[in-house]
Amino acid sequence: MGIPLQLEVDAGIKEATYVLEIEKEIPRAAKMNEPSFSLRSADEKGCALIYNPDKWHCVEFYFFEEYPTEFAEKRAGL
């Protein structure tokens, strides 16, 4: 279960064939700071931020038309 906090899409979202998923833990606090997107790319066709209040966890989704090599290389440590 999740609550969509932010959704940003452009007209090219229909052409997106790749999705990058990033999971983040949210530190427990009496007053939570609103989660935000951690990446930005000129090539993304859209992004969504989903919050799970039961687990203090959020997931970011980034949608791309082409394989996002800039992020794949960072993850692989290249």
N, C-alpha and C positions, 0 to 999 in steps of 0.2 A: 504494500500500500504506500502511496506517495502523494504528495501535494505539489502540483506544478507551481513553482514560485515565479519563474521567468520563462518566457518563450519569445524568441526572436527568429523570424524567418523572412526570407525574401522570395521573390517570384521564382527563383531558381531551385527552390526546395524540391520540386518534382524531379529534377535531374540528379539529385543526391543518390549516390550508390554506396557510399562508405559512411560509417558512423564511428566516432571515437568516443569511448565511455571512460569517464574519470570518476572514481568513487572517493569521497572525502568524509572523514569523521568530523563532527562538530563538537567542540568542547562544551560540556554541560555548564550552564550558568543560569543565574536567576533571571537575567535578561539576555537573550540571545541576539548577537549581531546577525543581521540578515546575510545569508550566504550570497556569494557573487561568483561570476564566471572567472576562472583562473587562466584561461587562454584566450587569445584573439588571433585570428588569421584572416587575411584578405580573401582567402579561398573558401571560407566556410559559407554554406548556403543557409545555415540556420543553427540555432543552439537552444537547448532546453535545460532547465535546472529543476530537479525534482527533489523534494525534501521528505524524509521519512521521520516524523516526530517521535515514533515509538523507539527508534534506535539512535536518535541524534546523529543522523547520517544524511548525506545528500549525494546525488549522482548528477554529473554534468554529461550532456550528450551534444556532440558537435557533428554536423552533417556536411559531407563533402561530395563533390562530383568526381574528383580525381583522388587517388590514394594520397593521403596526407603524409608524404615522406618526411617533412620537417619534424613532425612529432614522433614518427616511427623511429627515426634515427636517434632522437634524444632518449627514447625509451630503451633502445638497444645499446646505448652508451657509445655510439659511433661519433 
